[in-house]
Amino acid sequence: LIDELNSQIGFAKEQCLVTLTNTTGEKFSEHGQLEHIQSRLMDICSHVATPRDSAKGEGDKKVYTTFDDDHISQLEAWIDEHDSTLDPLKNFIIPGGGLGSASLHLCRTSCRTAERSMFHLIEDGKVDENVGKYINRLSDYFFVLSRVMSKKCGIQDSIYISQKKKAFLEKEKEKKEKEEAKEQDQLQDSRAKHVSSDEDGKVDENVGKYINRLSDYFFVLSRVMSKKCGIQDSIYISQKKKAFLEKKEEEE
């Protein structure tokens, strides 16, 4: 499974390179990181092939295949570095986001499978727990890097929403729209009452006269602005009048 994961990383590495070249022309700067990870997975293969609890694993061979926790620290540093460039994630996302991102999601799921298969080896003392920690953090690395790839390609995360939550959100949206419609109705009623109060003598008639003349002011000012900009008035002519003028012009 580790060998299978390594091969998938090799494919994803080239897929990301081609995807960025074809979409943005940008270089795949994480190419070196993936090659480093592939080398560490080769180290893990050697480590697993030399059980910690057997005579075969004694001596120089056991020392040479030791898996240091420095590799975990390096991986976590890369995760933090990539994560700092992304928007905070508050929901689950659906795997995809372009060919490069999708290939990294496949690496992530293969990583989870490899982690599960290695659990009993670690529990039995045949594999160092640092290997388990590394594989565990590696799946997180691929998750973050898949989001980075989507962002580089200009593709937004596809957020997963359950059917129940979707129905709830739609219901809330409908409720909000009804409330807004009700507020609009209340506002119109308020305006209608304001007009009626003017008719009932509750507002001085000078207020009504002022508002009436103000609309004329804006009409005149709009024509002044057109003239200042060298734009002629656009004259409205009804279809019947237009036909009449054209007929009259033909007769003349």
Residue pairs with C-beta under 8 A, 6 or more apart in sequence:
1 110
1 113
1 114
1 117
2 41
2 44
2 45
2 48
2 114
3 45
4 110
4 114
5 41
5 107
5 110
5 111
5 114
6 38
6 41
6 42
8 103
8 106
8 107
8 110
9 34
9 37
9 38
9 41
9 107
10 38
11 103
12 34
12 100
12 103
12 104
12 106
12 107
13 28
13 31
13 34
13 35
13 38
15 99
15 100
15 103
16 28
16 30
16 31
16 100
16 103
16 104
16 149
17 28
17 31
18 99
19 98
19 99
19 100
19 149
19 153
20 26
20 27
20 28
20 100
20 149
20 152
20 153
23 98
23 153
23 154
24 152
24 153
24 154
26 152
28 100
30 145
30 148
33 78
36 74
37 75
37 138
37 141
40 71
40 134
43 65
43 67
43 71
44 67
44 131
44 134
44 135
46 64
46 65
47 65
47 66
47 67
47 127
47 128
47 131
48 118
48 121
48 126
48 127
48 131
49 65
50 56
50 57
50 61
50 62
50 65
51 57
51 126
51 127
52 62
52 125
52 126
52 127
52 128
53 124
53 125
53 126
54 126
57 65
66 128
67 128
67 130
67 131
67 134
68 130
69 130
69 133
71 130
71 134
72 130
72 133
72 134
72 137
75 134
75 137
75 138
75 141
76 137
78 141
79 137
79 140
79 141
79 144
82 141
82 144
82 145
82 147
82 148
83 144
85 148
85 151
86 144
86 147
86 148
86 151
89 147
89 157
91 159
91 160
91 161
92 159
92 160
93 147
93 157
93 158
93 159
93 160
94 158
94 159
94 160
95 102
95 105
95 146
96 102
96 105
96 158
97 105
97 146
97 147
97 149
97 150
97 153
97 155
97 157
97 158
98 149
98 150
98 153
98 155
100 149
100 153
101 146
101 147
101 149
101 150
101 153
101 155
102 146
104 142
104 145
104 146
104 149
105 142
105 143
105 146
107 142
108 139
108 142
108 143
108 146
109 139
111 135
111 138
111 139
111 142
112 139
114 135
115 132
115 135
115 136
115 139
118 127
118 131
118 132
118 135
119 132
121 127
122 128
122 129
122 131
122 132
147 157
150 156
150 157
161 169
194 203
197 203
198 205
198 207
198 208
223 233
226 232
226 233
237 245
